[in-house]
Every structure is written in C-alpha cells, then in structure tokens.
Amino acid sequence: MKNWTRGFCFGLAGLSVLTVVAPNDAGAECYVQAPLRPVHRTFIRRDVVEPGVYEVSRRASQHGVIRQQVAVAGNVVWRETPPVYKTVTVRVRKRGGSIWSERCVGGQAAVCRVRVPPQDILVEKQVLVRAGRRWAEQVAPDAVALTERRVLLRPYKNYAHFRRPYIAFSRERVAVQPEGARWVPAPSQPQCCEPKC
C-alpha cells in the first residue's frame, strides 16, 4: 500500500511539473486516503406467524311443543230415498195433415194426396209423485281431542369470533456502508511521502 501511495504522489508531482510553468510545488494537487467509518442501521422486521381468522359458531334453534284441544267431527252417514214416479194415461191431440197414397184411378196406378184430419190419441206418461231426498245422519257424536304442535321458540344464531393474528417483531442491525477508504484532497501544503523527494 505504501509503494502504491508513493507512486501516486510521484505521478501527481510529475503531472504538475508538466502542466505548471513554474518549477516550484506551489501548484501541486495531492490526494490522500481517508478511512471510512462503517455505517450501521437497525431495522425492525415484522413477520406474520399466524394470520387472523374468523371462527363461526352456531347456536342451535330451540323448539317447543304446544298441546291444545281441538274438536273432532263425529261419523256421518249419508242416506237417500229414490224419487217416486207414476204412469198415467194422457189424451194427446195429434195434428192433421196430408199423406201420399197409391191408388188405382181409371184402371191405372196413381199417387194421390189424401188429407188426414186431426185426432185425439191416448198415450202413457210417467209423472213424478215424490222427489228423491238425500240427507246426512250423524251416527257418532262430536268429540274433543288433544293434539300436539311443534313450534319454533328461538331461531338459530351464528356467532363470529375473530382470532387476532400472531405477529413477531425482530431487530436486525445491518451495515449500510461497509468499512473502507476514499481519496480526499490533501492539505494546501503538500508533503511528499518520502523524507527526501
């Protein structure tokens, strides 16, 4: 390292001799190495070990039974009687008109129109004497029965529980700038590295 620094000083001195007209060292510009202190920073690291989750639990619904009395209808039987008819003779007047008949006129066959007068005839007819009837007859009386009915007393309900996440914090010291050296301008009065330069 010392030889390299000495060579660098000689090189700068020679450059100053070439660029400066005056042979003295008044215009010489030298650089020296200055140590760099390492720079450290402390960082806080946040790690989620377990994420937060929701846990849902359900409360079951509650039912009950209601007992109540209800009326039960008795047994009913339907009965009926048929209608009664009677056959009677009725006189009906038949309308007159005309009919065609075959006859012999003058020794030859002919078709003649013959007029028929109205006449009364007797016909039989059924007449309703008594109409039929249908009625309900209760053979067993009404009764009261006890019934049970299932009713909802309380509906179900969901409960959501949030479990917080588990977060771990850790400190970490990191070197932002490592240890080293840098070149800085030398003081205004340069001094050679060797006692006799």
Phi and psi in degrees as GROMACS dihedral restraints (atoms count N, CA, C in turn):
[ dihedral_restraints ]
;  ai    aj    ak    al  type     phi  dphi    fc
    3     4     5     6     1   -68.6    20    10
    4     5     6     7     1   -40.7    20    10
    6     7     8     9     1   -64.1    20    10
    7     8     9    10     1   -38.7    20    10
    9    10    11    12     1   -66.9    20    10
   10    11    12    13     1   -41.0    20    10
   12    13    14    15     1   -63.7    20    10
   13    14    15    16     1   -39.8    20    10
   15    16    17    18     1   -65.5    20    10
   16    17    18    19     1   -40.9    20    10
   18    19    20    21     1   -65.8    20    10
   19    20    21    22     1   -37.5    20    10
   21    22    23    24     1   -65.3    20    10
   22    23    24    25     1   -39.8    20    10
   24    25    26    27     1   -63.9    20    10
   25    26    27    28     1   -43.3    20    10
   27    28    29    30     1   -63.8    20    10
   28    29    30    31     1   -39.0    20    10
   30    31    32    33     1   -64.3    20    10
   31    32    33    34     1   -43.8    20    10
   33    34    35    36     1   -65.7    20    10
   34    35    36    37     1   -37.4    20    10
   36    37    38    39     1   -64.7    20    10
   37    38    39    40     1   -43.2    20    10
   39    40    41    42     1   -65.0    20    10
   40    41    42    43     1   -36.5    20    10
   42    43    44    45     1   -66.3    20    10
   43    44    45    46     1   -37.4    20    10
   45    46    47    48     1   -69.3    20    10
   46    47    48    49     1   -31.7    20    10
   48    49    50    51     1   -68.1    20    10
   49    50    51    52     1   -37.0    20    10
   51    52    53    54     1   -73.5    20    10
   52    53    54    55     1   -36.1    20    10
   54    55    56    57     1   -89.3    20    10
   55    56    57    58     1   -23.2    20    10
   57    58    59    60     1  -102.4    20    10
   58    59    60    61     1   134.0    20    10
   60    61    62    63     1   -70.5    20    10
   61    62    63    64     1   -41.5    20    10
   63    64    65    66     1   -73.5    20    10
   64    65    66    67     1   136.8    20    10
   66    67    68    69     1   -77.7    20    10
   67    68    69    70     1    -6.1    20    10
   69    70    71    72     1   -77.9    20    10
   70    71    72    73     1   173.8    20    10
   72    73    74    75     1   -94.0    20    10
   73    74    75    76     1    19.4    20    10
   75    76    77    78     1   -68.5    20    10
   76    77    78    79     1   -31.2    20    10
   78    79    80    81     1   -97.9    20    10
   79    80    81    82     1    13.2    20    10
   81    82    83    84     1   -73.0    20    10
   82    83    84    85     1   143.8    20    10
   84    85    86    87     1  -127.8    20    10
   85    86    87    88     1   116.1    20    10
   87    88    89    90     1  -117.8    20    10
   88    89    90    91     1   154.4    20    10
   90    91    92    93     1  -124.8    20    10
   91    92    93    94     1   142.1    20    10
   93    94    95    96     1  -125.6    20    10
   94    95    96    97     1   159.2    20    10
   96    97    98    99     1   -85.6    20    10
   97    98    99   100     1   131.0    20    10
   99   100   101   102     1  -116.1    20    10
  100   101   102   103     1   134.1    20    10
  102   103   104   105     1   -70.0    20    10
  103   104   105   106     1   146.9    20    10
  105   106   107   108     1  -104.5    20    10
  106   107   108   109     1   130.7    20    10
  108   109   110   111     1   -82.9    20    10
  109   110   111   112     1   137.9    20    10
  111   112   113   114     1   -67.8    20    10
  112   113   114   115     1   142.6    20    10
  114   115   116   117     1  -108.2    20    10
  115   116   117   118     1   124.3    20    10
  117   118   119   120     1  -113.7    20    10
  118   119   120   121     1   148.0    20    10
  120   121   122   123     1  -133.0    20    10
  121   122   123   124     1   146.7    20    10
  123   124   125   126     1  -105.3    20    10
  124   125   126   127     1   122.7    20    10
  126   127   128   129     1  -110.8    20    10
  127   128   129   130     1   141.2    20    10
  129   130   131   132     1   -99.4    20    10
  130   131   132   133     1   121.4    20    10
  132   133   134   135     1  -101.2    20    10
  133   134   135   136     1   133.3    20    10
  135   136   137   138     1  -112.7    20    10
  136   137   138   139     1   116.8    20    10
  138   139   140   141     1  -119.4    20    10
  139   140   141   142     1   127.9    20    10
  141   142   143   144     1   -87.2    20    10
  142   143   144   145     1   105.8    20    10
  144   145   146   147     1   -76.5    20    10
  145   146   147   148     1   -48.2    20    10
  147   148   149   150     1  -130.7    20    10
  148   149   150   151     1   125.5    20    10
  150   151   152   153     1   -73.3    20    10
  151   152   153   154     1   159.1    20    10
  153   154   155   156     1   -73.1    20    10
  154   155   156   157     1   138.4    20    10
  156   157   158   159     1  -132.4    20    10
  157   158   159   160     1   156.2    20    10
  159   160   161   162     1  -101.4    20    10
  160   161   162   163     1   129.9    20    10
  162   163   164   165     1  -111.2    20    10
  163   164   165   166     1   125.8    20    10
  165   166   167   168     1  -109.2    20    10
  166   167   168   169     1   125.8    20    10
  168   169   170   171     1  -119.6    20    10
  169   170   171   172     1   150.1    20    10
  171   172   173   174     1  -119.7    20    10
  172   173   174   175     1   133.2    20    10
  174   175   176   177     1   -92.8    20    10
  175   176   177   178     1   124.3    20    10
  177   178   179   180     1   -67.2    20    10
  178   179   180   181     1   153.8    20    10
  180   181   182   183     1   -74.1    20    10
  181   182   183   184     1   157.1    20    10
  183   184   185   186     1  -120.0    20    10
  184   185   186   187     1   130.4    20    10
  186   187   188   189     1  -117.7    20    10
  187   188   189   190     1   157.1    20    10
  189   190   191   192     1  -135.3    20    10
  190   191   192   193     1   172.1    20    10
  192   193   194   195     1  -121.3    20    10
  193   194   195   196     1   128.9    20    10
  195   196   197   198     1  -107.8    20    10
  196   197   198   199     1   128.2    20    10
  198   199   200   201     1  -103.8    20    10
  199   200   201   202     1   130.2    20    10
  201   202   203   204     1  -145.0    20    10
  202   203   204   205     1   156.6    20    10
  204   205   206   207     1   -94.6    20    10
  205   206   207   208     1   134.7    20    10
  207   208   209   210     1  -129.6    20    10
  208   209   210   211     1   150.5    20    10
  210   211   212   213     1   -84.8    20    10
  211   212   213   214     1   131.9    20    10
  213   214   215   216     1  -111.2    20    10
  214   215   216   217     1   124.1    20    10
  216   217   218   219     1   -69.1    20    10
  217   218   219   220     1   144.8    20    10
  219   220   221   222     1   -76.6    20    10
  220   221   222   223     1   176.1    20    10
  222   223   224   225     1   -74.7    20    10
  223   224   225   226     1   135.1    20    10
  225   226   227   228     1  -120.8    20    10
  226   227   228   229     1   133.4    20    10
  228   229   230   231     1  -115.8    20    10
  229   230   231   232     1   130.8    20    10
  231   232   233   234     1   -90.9    20    10
  232   233   234   235     1   129.4    20    10
  234   235   236   237     1  -120.2    20    10
  235   236   237   238     1   154.4    20    10
  237   238   239   240     1  -153.1    20    10
  238   239   240   241     1   153.4    20    10
  240   241   242   243     1  -118.9    20    10
  241   242   243   244     1   136.9    20    10
  243   244   245   246     1   -73.7    20    10
  244   245   246   247     1   157.7    20    10
  246   247   248   249     1   -70.6    20    10
  247   248   249   250     1   153.2    20    10
  249   250   251   252     1  -111.5    20    10
  250   251   252   253     1   126.9    20    10
  252   253   254   255     1  -116.2    20    10
  253   254   255   256     1   156.5    20    10
  255   256   257   258     1  -133.1    20    10
  256   257   258   259     1   137.4    20    10
  258   259   260   261     1   -93.1    20    10
  259   260   261   262     1   125.4    20    10
  261   262   263   264     1  -128.5    20    10
  262   263   264   265     1   157.1    20    10
  264   265   266   267     1   -96.8    20    10
  265   266   267   268     1   130.9    20    10
  267   268   269   270     1  -125.6    20    10
  268   269   270   271     1   139.5    20    10
  270   271   272   273     1   -87.2    20    10
  271   272   273   274     1   125.0    20    10
  273   274   275   276     1  -121.8    20    10
  274   275   276   277     1   133.1    20    10
  276   277   278   279     1   -90.1    20    10
  277   278   279   280     1   122.5    20    10
  279   280   281   282     1   -94.9    20    10
  280   281   282   283     1   130.7    20    10
  282   283   284   285     1   -68.6    20    10
  283   284   285   286     1   149.1    20    10
  285   286   287   288     1   -82.9    20    10
  286   287   288   289     1   176.0    20    10
  288   289   290   291     1   179.2    20    10
  289   290   291   292     1  -146.2    20    10
  291   292   293   294     1  -141.1    20    10
  292   293   294   295     1   150.0    20    10
  294   295   296   297     1  -132.0    20    10
  295   296   297   298     1   160.1    20    10
  297   298   299   300     1  -102.6    20    10
  298   299   300   301     1   134.1    20    10
  300   301   302   303     1  -138.8    20    10
  301   302   303   304     1   151.4    20    10
  303   304   305   306     1   -89.6    20    10
  304   305   306   307     1   132.1    20    10
  306   307   308   309     1  -138.0    20    10
  307   308   309   310     1   169.3    20    10
  309   310   311   312     1  -108.5    20    10
  310   311   312   313     1   115.3    20    10
  312   313   314   315     1  -119.0    20    10
  313   314   315   316     1   116.8    20    10
  315   316   317   318     1    63.5    20    10
  316   317   318   319     1    33.0    20    10
  318   319   320   321     1    81.4    20    10
  319   320   321   322     1     5.7    20    10
  321   322   323   324     1  -123.0    20    10
  322   323   324   325     1   151.1    20    10
  324   325   326   327     1   -76.4    20    10
  325   326   327   328     1   134.3    20    10
  327   328   329   330     1  -141.2    20    10
  328   329   330   331     1   160.7    20    10
  330   331   332   333     1  -111.4    20    10
  331   332   333   334     1   123.5    20    10
  333   334   335   336     1  -120.6    20    10
  334   335   336   337     1   149.5    20    10
  336   337   338   339     1   -96.5    20    10
  337   338   339   340     1   121.5    20    10
  339   340   341   342     1  -112.8    20    10
  340   341   342   343     1   132.8    20    10
  342   343   344   345     1   -84.8    20    10
  343   344   345   346     1   131.6    20    10
  345   346   347   348     1  -110.6    20    10
  346   347   348   349     1   123.9    20    10
  348   349   350   351     1   -76.0    20    10
  349   350   351   352     1   158.7    20    10
  351   352   353   354     1   -67.1    20    10
  352   353   354   355     1   151.5    20    10
  354   355   356   357     1  -147.7    20    10
  355   356   357   358     1   158.6    20    10
  357   358   359   360     1   -98.9    20    10
  358   359   360   361     1   134.9    20    10
  360   361   362   363     1  -128.6    20    10
  361   362   363   364     1   156.7    20    10
  363   364   365   366     1  -102.2    20    10
  364   365   366   367     1   129.3    20    10
  366   367   368   369     1  -129.4    20    10
  367   368   369   370     1   153.8    20    10
  369   370   371   372     1   -93.9    20    10
  370   371   372   373     1   140.5    20    10
  372   373   374   375     1  -141.3    20    10
  373   374   375   376     1   140.1    20    10
  375   376   377   378     1   -90.1    20    10
  376   377   378   379     1   129.9    20    10
  378   379   380   381     1  -117.3    20    10
  379   380   381   382     1   136.2    20    10
  381   382   383   384     1   -74.0    20    10
  382   383   384   385     1   118.0    20    10
  384   385   386   387     1   -90.2    20    10
  385   386   387   388     1   -47.6    20    10
  387   388   389   390     1  -141.8    20    10
  388   389   390   391     1   128.8    20    10
  390   391   392   393     1   -74.1    20    10
  391   392   393   394     1   154.7    20    10
  393   394   395   396     1   -73.2    20    10
  394   395   396   397     1   159.5    20    10
  396   397   398   399     1  -139.4    20    10
  397   398   399   400     1   144.5    20    10
  399   400   401   402     1  -131.6    20    10
  400   401   402   403     1   127.8    20    10
  402   403   404   405     1  -143.1    20    10
  403   404   405   406     1   159.2    20    10
  405   406   407   408     1   -99.4    20    10
  406   407   408   409     1   136.8    20    10
  408   409   410   411     1  -125.2    20    10
  409   410   411   412     1   121.5    20    10
  411   412   413   414     1   -85.1    20    10
  412   413   414   415     1   119.5    20    10
  414   415   416   417     1   -97.6    20    10
  415   416   417   418     1   -17.9    20    10
  417   418   419   420     1  -130.7    20    10
  418   419   420   421     1   138.1    20    10
  420   421   422   423     1   -73.6    20    10
  421   422   423   424     1   162.5    20    10
  423   424   425   426     1   -66.1    20    10
  424   425   426   427     1   150.3    20    10
  426   427   428   429     1  -132.6    20    10
  427   428   429   430     1   165.1    20    10
  429   430   431   432     1  -112.1    20    10
  430   431   432   433     1   126.7    20    10
  432   433   434   435     1  -119.2    20    10
  433   434   435   436     1   154.5    20    10
  435   436   437   438     1  -101.5    20    10
  436   437   438   439     1   119.8    20    10
  438   439   440   441     1  -117.0    20    10
  439   440   441   442     1   156.9    20    10
  441   442   443   444     1  -117.5    20    10
  442   443   444   445     1   139.1    20    10
  444   445   446   447     1  -132.7    20    10
  445   446   447   448     1   132.0    20    10
  447   448   449   450     1   -87.6    20    10
  448   449   450   451     1   126.4    20    10
  450   451   452   453     1  -126.0    20    10
  451   452   453   454     1   155.3    20    10
  453   454   455   456     1   -89.2    20    10
  454   455   456   457     1   119.6    20    10
  456   457   458   459     1   -91.5    20    10
  457   458   459   460     1   -40.5    20    10
  459   460   461   462     1  -145.9    20    10
  460   461   462   463     1   123.3    20    10
  462   463   464   465     1   -72.5    20    10
  463   464   465   466     1   166.0    20    10
  465   466   467   468     1   -72.2    20    10
  466   467   468   469     1   158.9    20    10
  468   469   470   471     1  -144.2    20    10
  469   470   471   472     1   138.1    20    10
  471   472   473   474     1   -98.7    20    10
  472   473   474   475     1   136.1    20    10
  474   475   476   477     1  -115.8    20    10
  475   476   477   478     1   127.6    20    10
  477   478   479   480     1  -106.6    20    10
  478   479   480   481     1   123.3    20    10
  480   481   482   483     1  -113.3    20    10
  481   482   483   484     1   129.7    20    10
  483   484   485   486     1   -99.2    20    10
  484   485   486   487     1   120.8    20    10
  486   487   488   489     1   -94.6    20    10
  487   488   489   490     1   120.3    20    10
  489   490   491   492     1   -64.4    20    10
  490   491   492   493     1   149.9    20    10
  492   493   494   495     1   -72.0    20    10
  493   494   495   496     1   152.3    20    10
  495   496   497   498     1   -98.9    20    10
  496   497   498   499     1   113.5    20    10
  498   499   500   501     1  -115.0    20    10
  499   500   501   502     1   130.1    20    10
  501   502   503   504     1  -107.5    20    10
  502   503   504   505     1   131.3    20    10
  504   505   506   507     1  -108.3    20    10
  505   506   507   508     1   135.6    20    10
  507   508   509   510     1  -136.8    20    10
  508   509   510   511     1   144.4    20    10
  510   511   512   513     1   -98.2    20    10
  511   512   513   514     1   138.8    20    10
  513   514   515   516     1  -137.2    20    10
  514   515   516   517     1   122.2    20    10
  516   517   518   519     1   -95.2    20    10
  517   518   519   520     1   121.5    20    10
  519   520   521   522     1  -122.4    20    10
  520   521   522   523     1   139.2    20    10
  522   523   524   525     1   -81.2    20    10
  523   524   525   526     1   111.0    20    10
  525   526   527   528     1   -77.0    20    10
  526   527   528   529     1   -41.1    20    10
  528   529   530   531     1  -124.3    20    10
  529   530   531   532     1   118.1    20    10
  531   532   533   534     1   -72.9    20    10
  532   533   534   535     1   167.6    20    10
  534   535   536   537     1   -72.2    20    10
  535   536   537   538     1   140.8    20    10
  537   538   539   540     1  -175.9    20    10
  538   539   540   541     1  -154.5    20    10
  540   541   542   543     1  -144.3    20    10
  541   542   543   544     1   160.7    20    10
  543   544   545   546     1  -143.5    20    10
  544   545   546   547     1   159.6    20    10
  546   547   548   549     1   -91.7    20    10
  547   548   549   550     1   129.9    20    10
  549   550   551   552     1  -127.2    20    10
  550   551   552   553     1   153.7    20    10
  552   553   554   555     1   -60.9    20    10
  553   554   555   556     1   142.0    20    10
  555   556   557   558     1   -76.5    20    10
  556   557   558   559     1   166.3    20    10
  558   559   560   561     1   -58.9    20    10
  559   560   561   562     1   166.3    20    10
  561   562   563   564     1   -62.8    20    10
  562   563   564   565     1   -28.9    20    10
  564   565   566   567     1  -102.6    20    10
  565   566   567   568     1    95.3    20    10
  567   568   569   570     1   -67.7    20    10
  568   569   570   571     1   144.6    20    10
  570   571   572   573     1  -120.6    20    10
  571   572   573   574     1   132.6    20    10
  573   574   575   576     1   -70.3    20    10
  574   575   576   577     1   156.0    20    10
  576   577   578   579     1   -71.0    20    10
  577   578   579   580     1   -32.1    20    10
  579   580   581   582     1   -97.4    20    10
  580   581   582   583     1   150.7    20    10
  582   583   584   585     1   -62.1    20    10
  583   584   585   586     1   -30.5    20    10
  585   586   587   588     1  -122.3    20    10
  586   587   588   589     1    96.5    20    10
